[in-house]
């Protein structure tokens, strides 16, 4: 069969003749007895209508034809695939293993640079990280156990006439002290709470000059002269009565000095003043700015 001009030559489906294939073809031909004539002397000619087959066994003709077909397929199809000679759409030659529209393995792997770094959107600049660290450290430096209370300040003023802005409100929401005394007492209270599960109970803190006069009028000799009380400096508190005995009282005396607080010597039994277990002072502040008595 002749191919059209300019088109790809037609592919032959016939196997190439070889001695081995010729022998196979002859062997198949010798077995064909469909319609063959058997003649023996003295007998009439007999025509067989069908070849004789044994039950349960496939025809040798079928087996040999199958072998012959497999040989022919291997001769034609395998070379065609390996050479990429199938006809593509429209009769054009098509190479299935080298399609020019697909990237090669090398180009696919090298087409874009690989990077072990995370996307830029997930990373912050070094400057941003440094700034964040500095900001965190700064917050830690100014953080106080009492919000908004700077224990490093020592405001000026007169006994009983301290500015409200120079005082810090304690955990109970109403008792006030000078900032340095307030912060130290809050730390003391934190330890007390960890031990007993409740806050220190306070009955009094900073007293204005007017309040000192009122207490003096009420308690007489049990109260300091107005303008001479360490309550007026915001450096003393009175505890609730239930904390002046038992396990809490023992714990307060053992741990108070660690935080700068104690029941002053003059208020203890045998002291120079009235016996007042409930009266506690911030010793450091009293020695520097308050009314300090040794005994």
C-alpha positions as CSV (number, residue, x, y, z in Angstrom):
1,X,0.0,0.0,0.0
2,X,1.4,3.4,-1.0
3,X,1.4,6.3,1.4
4,X,0.2,9.8,0.4
5,X,2.8,12.3,-0.5
6,X,4.1,14.2,2.6
7,X,2.5,11.8,5.1
8,X,4.3,9.3,7.3
9,X,4.9,5.9,5.6
10,X,2.4,3.3,6.7
11,X,3.7,0.8,9.3
12,X,3.9,-2.8,8.1
13,X,2.3,-5.3,10.5
14,X,3.9,-8.3,8.9
15,X,6.9,-9.9,10.8
16,X,10.2,-10.0,9.1
17,X,10.8,-13.4,7.6
18,X,13.3,-15.6,9.4
19,X,14.1,-19.3,9.2
20,X,12.6,-19.8,12.7
21,X,9.3,-18.1,11.8
22,X,9.1,-20.1,8.4
23,X,9.4,-23.3,10.3
24,X,6.7,-22.3,12.7
25,X,4.4,-21.4,9.8
26,X,5.0,-24.8,8.1
27,X,4.3,-26.6,11.4
28,X,1.0,-24.9,11.7
29,X,0.1,-25.6,8.0
30,X,0.8,-29.3,8.5
31,X,-1.8,-29.6,11.3
32,X,-4.6,-28.0,9.2
33,X,-6.9,-30.8,8.1
34,X,-10.1,-28.9,7.7
35,X,-11.7,-30.2,4.5
36,X,-8.7,-32.5,3.8
37,X,-9.1,-35.8,1.9
38,X,-8.0,-39.1,3.3
39,X,-7.8,-42.0,0.7
40,X,-7.1,-45.6,1.3
41,X,-7.0,-48.3,-1.4
42,X,-10.3,-50.1,-1.9
43,X,-12.3,-47.6,-0.1
44,X,-14.4,-44.6,-1.2
45,X,-13.0,-41.2,-0.7
46,X,-14.0,-39.7,2.6
47,X,-14.2,-36.0,3.3
48,X,-13.8,-35.0,7.0
49,X,-16.1,-32.1,7.9
50,X,-14.2,-31.1,11.1
51,X,-10.8,-31.8,12.7
52,X,-10.8,-34.4,15.4
53,X,-10.1,-33.0,18.9
54,X,-9.7,-34.7,22.2
55,X,-12.0,-33.7,24.9
56,X,-10.5,-31.5,27.5
57,X,-7.5,-30.3,25.4
58,X,-7.3,-27.1,23.4
59,X,-6.7,-27.4,19.6
60,X,-3.0,-27.4,18.6
61,X,-4.0,-25.1,15.8
62,X,-5.3,-22.5,18.3
63,X,-2.2,-22.7,20.5
64,X,0.1,-22.3,17.5
65,X,-1.8,-19.5,16.1
66,X,-1.6,-17.7,19.5
67,X,2.1,-18.2,19.5
68,X,2.4,-16.9,16.0
69,X,0.3,-13.8,16.9
70,X,2.5,-13.0,19.9
71,X,5.6,-13.2,17.8
72,X,4.1,-10.9,15.2
73,X,3.0,-8.4,17.9
74,X,6.5,-8.3,19.5
75,X,8.1,-7.7,16.1
76,X,5.9,-4.8,15.2
77,X,4.6,-3.1,18.3
78,X,7.7,-3.1,20.6
79,X,10.0,-1.4,18.0
80,X,7.3,1.1,17.3
81,X,7.0,2.1,20.9
82,X,10.7,2.2,21.6
83,X,11.3,4.4,18.5
84,X,8.3,6.7,19.2
85,X,6.8,6.1,15.8
86,X,3.1,6.1,16.5
87,X,1.0,8.4,14.4
88,X,-0.3,11.3,16.3
89,X,-3.4,13.4,15.7
90,X,-3.9,14.2,12.0
91,X,-1.5,11.5,10.9
92,X,1.6,13.4,12.2
93,X,4.4,11.6,14.0
94,X,4.0,11.7,17.8
95,X,6.7,10.8,20.4
96,X,4.9,9.9,23.6
97,X,8.1,9.9,25.6
98,X,9.4,13.2,24.5
99,X,6.5,15.6,24.3
100,X,7.9,19.1,23.8
101,X,5.1,20.7,25.7
102,X,6.2,19.0,29.0
103,X,9.3,20.1,31.0
104,X,12.1,17.6,31.5
105,X,12.8,16.2,34.9
106,X,16.0,18.3,35.2
107,X,14.2,21.5,34.2
108,X,11.4,20.8,36.6
109,X,13.7,20.3,39.5
110,X,16.0,23.3,38.7
111,X,13.3,25.7,37.5
112,X,13.0,27.4,40.9
113,X,15.5,27.8,43.6
114,X,14.8,25.8,46.8
115,X,15.2,27.4,50.2
116,X,15.3,26.1,53.7
117,X,14.1,29.4,55.1
118,X,10.4,30.0,56.0
119,X,8.4,32.5,54.0
120,X,9.1,36.1,54.6
121,X,5.5,36.6,55.8
122,X,6.2,34.3,58.7
123,X,9.5,35.9,59.8
124,X,10.1,39.1,61.7
125,X,13.0,41.4,61.2
126,X,15.9,41.3,63.6
127,X,15.1,44.9,64.6
128,X,11.5,44.0,65.4
129,X,12.6,41.1,67.6
130,X,15.1,43.3,69.5
131,X,12.6,46.0,70.0
132,X,10.1,43.5,71.3
133,X,12.6,42.1,73.8
134,X,13.6,45.5,75.0
135,X,9.9,46.4,75.5
136,X,9.3,43.3,77.5
137,X,12.4,43.9,79.7
138,X,11.3,47.5,80.3
139,X,7.8,46.3,81.4
140,X,9.4,43.9,83.8
141,X,11.6,46.6,85.2
142,X,8.7,48.9,86.1
143,X,6.2,46.2,87.0
144,X,5.1,46.4,90.6
145,X,3.2,44.0,92.8
146,X,0.7,46.9,93.2
147,X,-0.5,48.3,89.9
148,X,0.6,51.9,89.4
149,X,2.6,52.0,92.6
150,X,6.3,52.9,92.4
151,X,8.0,51.8,95.5
152,X,11.2,53.7,94.7
153,X,9.7,57.1,95.4
154,X,9.9,58.9,98.7
155,X,7.5,61.9,98.5
156,X,7.9,64.9,100.6
157,X,5.2,66.3,102.8
158,X,4.0,66.8,106.4
159,X,2.7,64.3,108.8
160,X,-1.0,63.7,108.1
161,X,-0.9,66.0,105.1
162,X,0.5,63.7,102.4
163,X,-0.8,64.1,98.8
164,X,-3.2,61.6,97.6
165,X,-1.1,61.0,94.5
166,X,1.8,60.0,96.8
167,X,-0.2,57.2,98.4
168,X,-0.9,53.7,97.2
169,X,-4.1,51.8,97.9
170,X,-3.6,48.2,99.2
171,X,-5.3,45.0,98.2
172,X,-8.4,45.6,100.4
173,X,-9.3,48.6,98.2
174,X,-9.3,51.3,100.9
175,X,-6.2,51.2,103.1
176,X,-3.4,53.5,101.9
177,X,0.3,53.8,102.6
178,X,3.3,55.7,101.3
179,X,4.5,54.0,98.1
180,X,7.7,52.3,99.4
181,X,5.8,51.0,102.5
182,X,2.9,49.8,100.4
183,X,5.0,47.8,98.0
184,X,7.0,46.0,100.8
185,X,3.8,45.2,102.7
186,X,2.2,43.8,99.5
187,X,5.2,41.4,99.1
188,X,4.8,40.5,102.8
189,X,1.1,39.8,102.2
190,X,1.9,37.6,99.2
191,X,4.0,35.4,101.4
192,X,1.3,35.4,104.1
193,X,-1.4,34.4,101.6
194,X,0.8,31.5,100.2
195,X,1.0,30.2,103.8
196,X,-2.5,30.7,105.1
197,X,-4.6,31.1,101.9
198,X,-6.0,34.5,102.9
199,X,-4.8,38.1,102.8
200,X,-3.6,40.0,105.8
201,X,-6.5,41.8,107.5
202,X,-5.9,45.5,108.1
203,X,-7.9,47.8,110.3
204,X,-6.0,51.0,109.7
205,X,-3.2,52.6,107.5
206,X,-2.5,56.2,106.7
207,X,-4.3,58.7,108.8
208,X,-4.8,62.3,108.0
209,X,-4.1,64.9,110.7
210,X,-7.9,65.2,111.3
211,X,-8.2,61.5,111.7
212,X,-5.3,61.4,114.2
213,X,-7.1,64.0,116.3
214,X,-10.3,61.9,116.2
215,X,-8.4,58.8,117.3
216,X,-6.7,60.7,120.1
217,X,-10.0,62.0,121.4
218,X,-11.4,58.5,121.4
219,X,-8.5,56.4,122.8
220,X,-6.7,58.9,124.9
221,X,-3.3,57.6,126.0
222,X,-3.4,54.7,123.6
223,X,-3.0,57.0,120.7
224,X,0.0,59.2,119.7
225,X,-0.2,62.9,119.8
226,X,-1.6,64.3,116.5
227,X,1.3,65.0,114.0
228,X,3.5,62.5,115.8
229,X,2.0,59.2,114.7
230,X,3.7,57.1,112.1
231,X,0.2,56.5,110.6
232,X,0.4,60.2,109.6
233,X,3.5,59.4,107.6
234,X,1.9,56.4,105.8
235,X,4.4,54.1,107.4
236,X,2.3,52.1,109.9
237,X,-0.7,49.7,109.9
238,X,-2.9,48.2,112.5
239,X,-3.7,44.5,112.1
240,X,-7.1,42.8,112.8
241,X,-7.3,41.2,116.3
242,X,-7.5,37.7,114.9
243,X,-3.9,37.9,113.7
244,X,-2.4,38.9,117.0
245,X,-2.3,35.4,118.4
246,X,-1.8,31.8,117.4
247,X,0.0,30.4,114.3
248,X,-0.5,33.6,112.3
249,X,1.0,35.8,115.0
250,X,4.0,33.5,115.3
251,X,4.5,33.4,111.5
252,X,4.3,37.3,111.3
253,X,7.0,37.8,113.9
254,X,9.3,35.2,112.3
255,X,8.9,36.5,108.7
256,X,8.0,40.2,109.1
257,X,11.6,41.5,109.4
258,X,12.5,39.8,106.1
259,X,10.1,42.3,104.4
260,X,11.0,45.3,106.7
261,X,8.0,45.1,109.0
262,X,7.7,44.5,112.7
263,X,5.8,45.2,115.8
264,X,8.0,47.9,117.3
265,X,9.8,47.4,120.6
266,X,7.9,50.2,122.4
267,X,4.6,48.4,121.5
268,X,5.7,45.0,122.9
269,X,5.3,43.9,126.5
270,X,7.7,45.8,128.7
271,X,8.2,48.6,126.1
272,X,8.1,52.3,126.6
273,X,4.6,52.7,125.1
274,X,1.3,51.0,125.4
275,X,1.2,47.3,124.6
276,X,-0.2,47.1,121.0
277,X,0.4,43.8,119.2
278,X,-1.7,45.1,116.3
279,X,0.6,48.0,115.5
280,X,3.2,47.3,112.9
281,X,5.6,49.7,111.2
282,X,7.8,49.8,108.1
283,X,11.1,50.1,110.0
284,X,13.3,51.4,107.2
285,X,10.9,54.3,106.4
286,X,10.4,55.1,110.0
287,X,14.1,55.4,110.8
288,X,14.6,57.7,107.8
289,X,11.5,59.9,107.9
290,X,9.2,58.9,110.7
291,X,8.9,58.9,114.5
292,X,11.4,56.3,115.6
293,X,11.6,55.1,119.3
294,X,14.0,52.5,120.5
295,X,11.9,51.2,123.3
